Amino acid sequence: MSIEHYPDGTIPVQLLDWVWEAGPVLSTLSKYRTPGAAILRDGGGTELLLAERT
């Protein structure tokens, strides 16, 4: 697991590439301030992005 902090509240573009559906999640990440995220990895190539929204 890694924790990332975004002081300016903008989530990096490379993390938005993980969102495969242009639905409510992508809309939320682009509209709201995102101060941080956790990336969970299982060692087999699966990754899960957990983003905090304020």
N, C-alpha and C positions, 0 to 999 in steps of 0.2 A: 504494500500500500504506500502511496505517496500523497502528501498533502501539499497543495499549491495555493499560494496567496496572490491575489490580484489587487494591489493597493488602489489602482485607478478604477476598479470595478468592472473592467472590460475583460471578458473571457477571451483567451487567445484563439485565433482562427483555427489552429491545428486541432483544438479540442472540439470545435464546432463540426469538423469533418467526421467526428464519431457519430453525430446525430444523423441517422439514415432516413428520417421521415420529417418532412417540412410541416410538422403539425404544431401542437401547442408547446412542445418542449423547445423546439428551435425558436419559436416566437418568443417564449419566455426568456431564453438565454440572450436573445438580441435586444429585447426591450428593457429588461431590468438589470440593475447593478448586480454583479456577481463577484463578491469579495473573495471567494475561495472555492476550491473543489478538492475532492478526494478521488484518487484513481486506484481502484482495487484490481489486483492481478492474481490469477490463479496459477501461474507458472506454465500453463499449457497454451497460452496465447489468448485466452479470454480476458477482456478488461471491461470494467464497469466504471462509468463516470458518475459521481455524485456531486452535483453543483448546489451551492447555497445561493438562495435568492433573497435580496433585501428590498 
